[in-house]
Amino acid sequence: DKHKQKNLMVLGVVFDYKDVNEVKEYVDDMLMSYPIVLGDDSVAEQIGKMDVLPTTFIYNPQGKLVKIKRGVVTREFIEKLMFAGKK
């Protein structure tokens, strides 16, 4: 919510669960404040191979993939990307 005005959107895709209620419970348990959607085979094909979880795909506002980060992503990492080149 802090960066809504900065063209930032976080969206989670879950492949581990098939039941919406399980996903809702997981999201609540993990205190996630961003939307989570169920991924399927067609989503996996579009995203590409993920050999590490979590894998984060960073897109610019035009929809171009600009970075793939494997492993845990911190708020500081995202903010550094957002403000890179703006000083």
C-alpha positions in Angstrom: 0.0 0.0 0.0 2.9 2.3 0.8 4.0 2.5 -2.9 0.6 2.4 -4.7 1.3 5.8 -6.3 4.7 4.5 -7.7 3.2 2.1 -10.3 4.0 -0.9 -8.1 1.8 -4.0 -7.9 2.6 -7.1 -6.1 0.7 -10.3 -7.1 1.4 -13.7 -5.7 0.8 -16.9 -7.8 0.5 -20.1 -5.8 1.2 -23.5 -7.4 1.3 -25.6 -4.2 -2.4 -25.5 -3.5 -5.4 -26.4 -5.6 -8.1 -25.4 -3.2 -9.1 -21.7 -2.8 -9.9 -22.2 0.9 -6.4 -23.6 1.6 -4.9 -20.6 -0.2 -7.1 -18.1 1.8 -6.0 -19.8 5.1 -2.3 -19.7 4.1 -2.6 -16.0 3.1 -4.2 -15.2 6.4 -1.6 -17.2 8.4 1.2 -15.4 6.6 -0.4 -12.0 6.9 -0.1 -11.3 3.2 -1.5 -8.0 2.1 -1.3 -8.5 -1.7 -3.6 -10.5 -4.0 -2.8 -14.2 -4.5 -4.1 -16.2 -7.4 -4.0 -19.9 -8.1 -1.5 -20.9 -10.8 -2.1 -23.7 -13.3 -0.1 -25.3 -16.1 -0.9 -22.5 -18.5 0.4 -19.9 -16.0 3.5 -21.9 -15.4 4.2 -22.1 -19.2 3.9 -18.3 -19.4 6.1 -17.6 -16.5 8.7 -20.2 -17.2 10.7 -22.7 -15.2 10.9 -22.0 -11.5 13.6 -24.1 -9.8 13.6 -22.1 -6.6 10.7 -20.9 -4.5 9.9 -18.2 -4.1 10.8 -16.8 -7.5 10.0 -13.1 -8.1 9.5 -11.7 -11.6 9.8 -7.9 -11.8 8.0 -6.1 -14.6 8.1 -2.4 -15.5 4.9 -0.4 -15.9 4.9 -1.2 -19.7 4.8 -5.0 -18.9 8.4 -5.8 -19.8 10.2 -8.4 -17.7 13.2 -6.5 -16.2 14.5 -8.9 -13.5 14.1 -12.4 -12.1 15.0 -12.9 -8.4 15.3 -16.4 -7.0 14.8 -16.7 -3.2 13.4 -14.5 -0.6 12.8 -10.8 -1.6 12.9 -8.1 1.0 11.1 -4.8 1.0 14.6 -3.1 0.8 15.3 -5.1 -2.4 12.1 -3.9 -4.0 12.5 -0.3 -2.9 16.1 -0.3 -4.3 14.7 -1.5 -7.7 12.0 1.1 -7.6 14.3 4.0 -6.9 17.3 2.9 -9.0 18.3 5.8 -11.3 16.0 8.3 -9.7 18.6 10.1 -7.6 
